Amino acid sequence: MGRKFLILFVGGFVIAAVIYFVATGKDVREVKLVSVERGDIKSAIRVTGRVINDKTVTMTALVNGQIEGMLVKKGDKVAADQVLAFFDKREADAKLAKSKAVLAREEQAVIESESKFNRLRNVKSSGGSSQQIIDDAEAEIKAARTRRRVAKADLNVATIQREKIEVRAPFAGVITEKTTEKGQWLEAGTKLFTLVGLEGREIDVKVDAGDSGSIKMGQTVDLTCDAYPGLVWQEKIHWIAPSIIQDEKSAAVNTFSVRISLSSQAPNLLLGQQVDAHIVLASKQNVLRLPYSAVQGELDNYQVFVLEDNVVKSKSIKAGLEDDRYIEILSGLAEGEKVILLEGKTLTENQVVQVSE
């Protein structure tokens, strides 16, 4: 009987001990601490954009004919008025030469008719020529001058046609697309190149329509690009779209376009390259701050948790400016004071915890 009682007693004690350790151990949680520090905070809207250039033209053939010379390739930088390609120019040269010859002939005809008229008028003043002859000579001058005007117009047309044989860059830029090759026969209107200007690059971002009231001309934007790790540079907003863009797939998604300058301090970005933009709404320097993961609550009901002899105590604080990492501490904590880093964990008042290394 005594032995059986002893076994029951020992078993009960073990069970009680297990229950106790499980019950108490369940509340002992490891936590990390973080100190209230001083630093900068920037409240910003984070968006993604791309490098664009509205100074873009599609160059097409202006005449029917065969490409005789292709002088550039995709990726080439070209100067304003540089010849990029030219068509077979034999016919255009022949028409131009003919027009020049016709004009020279008509110029000579005018000179001769004017000389004849002057001679006849002098003879008439001496009584040796009739008025009819004078009138006929004057009419001949008018006809010669008319033919000269027509010849000049024909020469202008031939000159323009000859100019169309050569495809010239309207401005300095980069050839981003080339769709034809030497030897091809093309009709007028066929696409030849896409030319993007060297100047006029900017960054286009799409901002949620709900943030339209926060976006202003001249706002500072912090920019980064994966191609240049560690580099952050600043630009300004210089254009805001006057209308909303509605997403074709979801009527609930509305955005508007914002254009950001691209100054000389920017890295050598490629057309179409993606950049990350932080549109700065407000900023403060050298303020008390904590990581978001150390604060819970919202608006006027923020609180943090501190330790008193490994026991959790809540503490109300007043918060100010926020960014995507930190929250400003206006009151309730002092610089260097340590608080629990929640990291998504739920703590309760008077809970026993253990500080993790």
MOMORA-V317758 format. One record per residue. N is the residue number from 0. RES is the residue in one small letter. PSI is psi in whole degrees, -180 to 180 (999 if undefined). BURIAL is 1 if it has 9 or more other C-alpha atoms within 8 Angstrom, else 0. D_FIRST is the distance of its C-alpha to the first C-alpha in Angstrom with 2 decimals. Layout:
N_RES_PSI_BURIAL_D_FIRST / N_RES_PSI_BURIAL_D_FIRST
This chain:
0_m_-44_0_0.00 / 1_g_-41_0_3.81 / 2_r_-40_0_5.49 / 3_k_-38_0_5.18 / 4_f_-39_0_6.23 / 5_l_-41_0_8.67 / 6_i_-43_0_10.07 / 7_l_-38_0_10.75 / 8_f_-46_0_12.28 / 9_v_-42_0_14.42 / 10_g_-43_0_15.50 / 11_g_-38_0_16.56 / 12_f_-42_0_18.43 / 13_v_-46_0_20.25 / 14_i_-44_0_21.26 / 15_a_-41_0_22.50 / 16_a_-43_0_24.38 / 17_v_-45_0_26.00 / 18_i_-41_0_27.02 / 19_y_-48_0_28.44 / 20_f_-36_0_30.41 / 21_v_-44_0_31.68 / 22_a_-45_0_32.67 / 23_t_-38_0_34.37 / 24_g_-28_0_35.74 / 25_k_-31_0_37.39 / 26_d_-14_1_39.65 / 27_v_107_1_40.62 / 28_r_141_0_43.74 / 29_e_136_0_46.30 / 30_v_160_1_49.80 / 31_k_153_1_53.22 / 32_l_151_1_55.72 / 33_v_145_1_59.48 / 34_s_146_1_62.12 / 35_v_125_1_64.81 / 36_e_169_1_68.01 / 37_r_145_1_71.72 / 38_g_-173_1_73.64 / 39_d_151_1_75.89 / 40_i_134_1_75.12 / 41_k_119_1_77.24 / 42_s_123_1_76.68 / 43_a_158_1_78.06 / 44_i_125_0_78.28 / 45_r_124_0_77.36 / 46_v_166_1_79.41 / 47_t_139_1_80.63 / 48_g_180_1_84.33 / 49_r_152_1_86.90 / 50_v_126_1_90.16 / 51_i_173_1_93.11 / 52_n_112_1_96.87 / 53_d_-16_0_98.93 / 54_k_72_0_102.03 / 55_t_132_1_101.75 / 56_v_148_0_104.56 / 57_t_119_1_104.92 / 58_m_131_1_108.22 / 59_t_164_1_110.09 / 60_a_136_1_113.27 / 61_l_-9_0_116.33 / 62_v_163_1_118.66 / 63_n_141_1_118.64 / 64_g_-177_1_118.92 / 65_q_136_1_117.43 / 66_i_118_1_115.34 / 67_e_-27_1_117.45 / 68_g_131_1_115.38 / 69_m_111_1_111.71 / 70_l_-6_0_111.40 / 71_v_166_0_107.77 / 72_k_170_0_104.28 / 73_k_133_0_100.96 / 74_g_-12_0_99.64 / 75_d_140_0_103.08 / 76_k_136_0_104.06 / 77_v_155_1_107.55 / 78_a_162_1_110.09 / 79_a_136_1_111.83 / 80_d_9_1_114.80 / 81_q_139_0_113.79 / 82_v_123_1_114.86 / 83_l_-33_1_111.78 / 84_a_163_1_113.52 / 85_f_150_1_116.95 / 86_f_171_1_118.47 / 87_d_119_1_121.52 / 88_k_7_1_124.25 / 89_r_-47_0_127.45 / 90_e_-42_0_128.30 / 91_a_-39_1_127.49 / 92_d_-39_1_129.61 / 93_a_-44_0_132.50 / 94_k_-37_1_132.41 / 95_l_-44_1_132.26 / 96_a_-41_0_135.25 / 97_k_-44_0_137.20 / 98_s_-39_1_136.52 / 99_k_-40_1_137.70 / 100_a_-43_0_140.90 / 101_v_-42_1_141.61 / 102_l_-41_1_141.18 / 103_a_-41_0_143.51 / 104_r_-44_0_146.10 / 105_e_-32_1_145.86 / 106_e_-44_1_146.10 / 107_q_-37_0_149.31 / 108_a_-38_1_150.61 / 109_v_-43_1_150.17 / 110_i_-45_0_152.00 / 111_e_-41_0_154.87 / 112_s_-37_1_155.18 / 113_e_-39_1_155.22 / 114_s_-42_0_157.87 / 115_k_-43_1_159.99 / 116_f_-42_1_159.76 / 117_n_-39_0_160.89 / 118_r_-45_0_163.89 / 119_l_-36_1_164.99 / 120_r_-35_1_164.71 / 121_n_-39_0_166.92 / 122_v_-41_1_169.46 / 123_k_-38_1_169.53 / 124_s_-19_0_170.28 / 125_s_3_0_173.39 / 126_g_16_0_174.32 / 127_g_12_0_173.44 / 128_s_146_1_170.37 / 129_s_163_0_169.63 / 130_q_-32_0_166.87 / 131_q_-40_0_165.39 / 132_i_-40_1_164.85 / 133_i_-44_1_163.13 / 134_d_-41_0_160.86 / 135_d_-39_0_159.95 / 136_a_-38_1_159.06 / 137_e_-40_1_156.88 / 138_a_-35_0_155.05 / 139_e_-36_1_154.51 / 140_i_-46_1_152.85 / 141_k_-41_0_150.45 / 142_a_-40_0_149.58 / 143_a_-40_1_148.99 / 144_r_-37_1_146.72 / 145_t_-44_0_144.71 / 146_r_-33_1_144.27 / 147_r_-40_1_143.15 / 148_r_-40_0_140.46 / 149_v_-41_0_139.21 / 150_a_-38_1_139.20 / 151_k_-42_1_137.15 / 152_a_-42_0_134.61 / 153_d_-37_1_134.40 / 154_l_-39_1_133.83 / 155_n_-42_0_131.01 / 156_v_-44_0_129.35 / 157_a_-37_1_129.78 / 158_t_-43_1_128.38 / 159_i_-44_0_125.28 / 160_q_-37_1_124.76 / 161_r_-37_1_125.09 / 162_e_-32_0_122.50 / 163_k_-17_1_120.05 / 164_i_-34_1_120.22 / 165_e_128_1_118.25 / 166_v_114_1_114.70 / 167_r_149_1_114.15 / 168_a_127_1_111.08 / 169_p_-20_0_111.50 / 170_f_167_0_109.40 / 171_a_136_1_107.48 / 172_g_-165_1_104.17 / 173_v_135_1_101.96 / 174_i_111_1_102.39 / 175_t_-12_1_99.00 / 176_e_138_1_100.14 / 177_k_124_1_103.04 / 178_t_2_0_103.68 / 179_t_164_0_107.00 / 180_e_163_0_108.57 / 181_k_137_1_112.07 / 182_g_-16_0_114.17 / 183_q_143_0_112.59 / 184_w_127_0_114.97 / 185_l_154_1_113.80 / 186_e_153_1_114.85 / 187_a_135_1_115.22 / 188_g_-10_0_111.90 / 189_t_136_0_109.73 / 190_k_135_1_106.92 / 191_l_-54_1_107.50 / 192_f_163_1_105.16 / 193_t_125_1_102.65 / 194_l_127_1_103.50 / 195_v_131_1_101.16 / 196_g_149_1_102.67 / 197_l_-30_0_101.80 / 198_e_160_0_101.74 / 199_g_7_0_99.91 / 200_r_146_1_96.36 / 201_e_175_1_93.61 / 202_i_130_1_89.98 / 203_d_127_1_89.14 / 204_v_153_1_85.75 / 205_k_122_1_84.43 / 206_v_140_1_82.79 / 207_d_137_1_80.75 / 208_a_-28_1_82.97 / 209_g_-17_0_80.44 / 210_d_9_0_81.30 / 211_s_-32_1_85.06 / 212_g_-15_0_85.24 / 213_s_-11_0_83.85 / 214_i_129_0_86.33 / 215_k_153_0_89.57 / 216_m_139_1_92.58 / 217_g_-2_0_92.42 / 218_q_144_1_88.63 / 219_t_141_1_87.20 / 220_v_125_1_85.20 / 221_d_128_1_82.99 / 222_l_143_1_83.31 / 223_t_160_1_81.44 / 224_c_135_1_81.86 / 225_d_-27_0_79.54 / 226_a_-17_0_82.54 / 227_y_72_0_82.73 / 228_p_137_0_79.16 / 229_g_-12_0_78.87 / 230_l_128_0_82.25 / 231_v_127_0_82.50 / 232_w_163_1_85.92 / 233_q_140_0_87.26 / 234_e_-177_1_89.68 / 235_k_150_1_90.91 / 236_i_127_1_90.93 / 237_h_-2_1_94.58 / 238_w_137_0_94.47 / 239_i_128_1_92.34 / 240_a_143_0_92.85 / 241_p_-4_0_94.34 / 242_s_163_0_92.33 / 243_i_145_1_88.86 / 244_i_124_0_87.94 / 245_q_131_1_85.79 / 246_d_132_1_83.49 / 247_e_-30_0_84.64 / 248_k_-28_0_81.09 / 249_s_115_0_79.58 / 250_a_-17_0_81.63 / 251_a_-13_0_78.98 / 252_v_108_0_79.65 / 253_n_133_1_82.71 / 254_t_170_1_83.97 / 255_f_153_1_87.16 / 256_s_139_1_88.84 / 257_v_134_1_89.22 / 258_r_135_1_91.44 / 259_i_137_1_90.70 / 260_s_161_1_93.32 / 261_l_94_1_93.21 / 262_s_-177_0_94.93 / 263_s_-19_0_95.96 / 264_q_-11_0_92.69 / 265_a_152_0_90.78 / 266_p_176_0_89.93 / 267_n_80_0_91.89 / 268_l_147_0_90.25 / 269_l_154_0_91.30 / 270_l_129_1_92.51 / 271_g_-5_0_89.55 / 272_q_143_0_86.97 / 273_q_140_1_83.83 / 274_v_155_1_83.03 / 275_d_131_1_80.29 / 276_a_132_1_81.68 / 277_h_104_1_80.12 / 278_i_111_1_82.44 / 279_v_119_1_81.96 / 280_l_-38_1_81.74 / 281_a_156_0_81.01 / 282_s_150_1_80.09 / 283_k_148_1_79.09 / 284_q_147_0_78.98 / 285_n_51_0_76.77 / 286_v_161_1_74.34 / 287_l_136_1_70.64 / 288_r_159_1_68.64 / 289_l_154_1_65.23 / 290_p_150_1_64.27 / 291_y_-35_1_63.61 / 292_s_0_1_60.05 / 293_a_1_1_59.30 / 294_v_144_1_60.48 / 295_q_162_1_59.34 / 296_g_-168_0_61.01 / 297_e_159_0_64.68 / 298_l_-118_0_67.94 / 299_d_15_0_67.36 / 300_n_48_1_63.58 / 301_y_147_1_62.76 / 302_q_157_1_59.76 / 303_v_170_1_58.10 / 304_f_132_1_54.72 / 305_v_170_1_54.44 / 306_l_136_1_51.58 / 307_e_102_0_50.55 / 308_d_48_0_47.80 / 309_n_17_1_46.63 / 310_v_133_1_46.52 / 311_v_131_1_48.91 / 312_k_134_1_51.66 / 313_s_153_1_54.39 / 314_k_126_1_58.00 / 315_s_142_1_61.01 / 316_i_163_1_64.14 / 317_k_124_1_67.69 / 318_a_156_1_68.85 / 319_g_-120_0_72.37 / 320_l_146_1_73.90 / 321_e_147_1_71.82 / 322_d_-164_1_72.47 / 323_d_-2_0_70.53 / 324_r_-38_0_68.38 / 325_y_163_1_68.45 / 326_i_135_1_68.51 / 327_e_138_1_70.47 / 328_i_113_1_68.68 / 329_l_-37_1_70.98 / 330_s_162_0_68.62 / 331_g_-19_1_64.98 / 332_l_154_0_64.55 / 333_a_159_0_66.34 / 334_e_134_1_67.46 / 335_g_-14_0_64.78 / 336_e_142_0_61.92 / 337_k_139_1_58.97 / 338_v_164_1_57.39 / 339_i_134_1_54.76 / 340_l_106_1_56.15 / 341_l_-44_1_54.61 / 342_e_40_0_55.70 / 343_g_-3_0_54.74 / 344_k_155_0_51.26 / 345_t_125_0_50.12 / 346_l_156_0_48.94 / 347_t_156_0_47.88 / 348_e_136_0_48.44 / 349_n_12_0_45.84 / 350_q_139_1_44.27 / 351_v_129_1_42.90 / 352_v_169_1_44.69 / 353_q_132_1_45.34 / 354_v_127_1_48.91 / 355_s_145_0_49.60 / 356_e_999_0_51.91
